Amino acid sequence: LVTVGIPVYNDEKYVGAAIEDILAQTYRNLEIVISDNGSTDGSADICQRYAGKDARVRYVRQERNIGPHANFRYLLDHAQGVYFMWAASDDRWDPEFIARLAGSLESRPEATVAFCPYSEIDEQG
């Protein structure tokens, strides 16, 4: 099991696409844990909708803004996976992203972390 932790705060513009990309992964044995740090926009509605549609998505809304460190810590503390990955609420992921990284870790038991190159995408694409 791979846990993907998404810290959210006022990210309604992008968070839906980020969740879609994670749910579309070819590596299916995953859970998404979303911790909403007291968003005041439509982020909560979007995240709740995904949690209602897919049992792999767990959504928690913090009663108040607990700060970024505590919000990230919450995600780590509630992860159930053997592996843990962070996802920013505006990330876009290739469908093979988790499969490649998890496969690298599984084939190299001595490894403790896997990472890869990234591409920056701005508003112009």
C-alpha positions in Angstrom: 0.0 0.0 0.0 1.2 3.5 -0.9 -0.2 6.4 1.0 -0.3 9.8 -0.8 -0.7 12.7 1.6 -2.2 15.9 0.3 -2.1 19.0 2.5 -4.7 21.4 1.3 -5.4 25.1 2.0 -7.5 27.2 -0.3 -6.6 25.2 -3.4 -10.0 24.8 -5.2 -8.5 25.8 -8.5 -6.2 22.8 -8.8 -7.0 20.2 -6.1 -9.6 18.3 -8.2 -7.1 17.7 -11.0 -4.4 16.6 -8.6 -6.8 14.0 -7.0 -7.9 12.8 -10.5 -4.3 12.2 -11.5 -3.6 10.1 -8.4 -6.8 8.1 -8.8 -5.8 7.4 -12.4 -2.5 5.8 -11.4 -1.8 2.3 -12.9 -0.5 1.4 -9.4 -3.9 0.7 -7.8 -2.9 -0.3 -4.2 -3.0 3.2 -2.8 -4.8 5.5 -0.4 -5.1 9.2 -0.6 -5.2 11.1 2.7 -6.2 14.7 2.5 -5.9 17.1 5.4 -7.7 20.4 4.8 -6.1 23.1 6.9 -9.2 25.2 7.4 -9.8 26.3 3.7 -12.2 29.1 3.2 -12.8 28.5 -0.5 -14.5 25.5 -2.3 -11.6 23.1 -1.5 -13.7 21.2 1.1 -16.6 20.5 -1.3 -14.2 19.2 -4.0 -12.3 16.9 -1.6 -15.5 15.6 0.1 -16.9 14.8 -3.3 -13.9 12.6 -4.2 -13.9 10.9 -0.7 -17.6 10.1 -1.3 -16.9 8.5 -4.7 -13.8 6.4 -4.0 -13.0 4.5 -0.8 -9.3 5.0 -1.3 -9.8 8.8 -0.5 -9.9 9.9 3.1 -10.7 13.5 3.8 -10.3 15.3 7.1 -11.0 19.0 7.6 -9.1 20.5 10.5 -11.4 22.5 12.8 -9.0 25.4 12.6 -5.8 26.2 10.7 -3.2 24.3 12.6 -0.3 25.6 10.5 1.6 23.8 7.8 4.0 21.8 10.0 1.1 20.3 12.0 -0.9 19.7 8.9 1.9 17.8 7.2 2.5 15.8 10.5 -1.2 14.9 10.6 -0.8 13.3 7.2 2.2 11.3 8.2 0.6 10.1 11.4 -2.5 8.9 9.6 -0.8 7.1 6.7 -1.4 3.3 6.6 0.9 2.5 3.6 4.3 0.8 3.5 5.4 3.8 1.4 4.5 7.4 1.8 4.4 10.1 -0.9 3.6 13.8 -0.7 1.5 15.4 -3.3 1.0 19.2 -3.5 -2.6 20.1 -4.2 -1.6 21.6 -7.6 0.6 18.6 -8.7 -0.1 16.8 -12.0 1.2 13.2 -12.1 1.9 10.8 -15.0 -0.2 7.6 -14.7 2.9 5.5 -14.1 4.5 7.8 -11.5 3.7 5.7 -8.4 4.3 2.4 -10.2 7.8 3.5 -11.2 8.8 4.8 -7.8 7.3 1.9 -5.8 8.8 -0.6 -8.3 12.3 1.0 -7.8 11.9 0.7 -4.0 10.7 -2.9 -4.2 13.5 -3.9 -6.4 16.1 -2.3 -4.2 15.4 -3.3 -0.5 18.4 -1.3 0.7 16.9 2.0 -0.7 15.0 4.2 1.7 13.8 6.9 -0.7 12.9 7.2 -4.4 12.7 10.4 -6.4 12.5 11.5 -10.0 12.9 14.5 -12.2 10.0 16.9 -12.4 8.6 19.4 -14.9 7.3 22.8 -13.9 3.9 23.8 -15.5 2.9 27.4 -15.3 -0.4 29.0 -16.3 0.6 28.9 -20.0 1.2 25.2 -19.8 
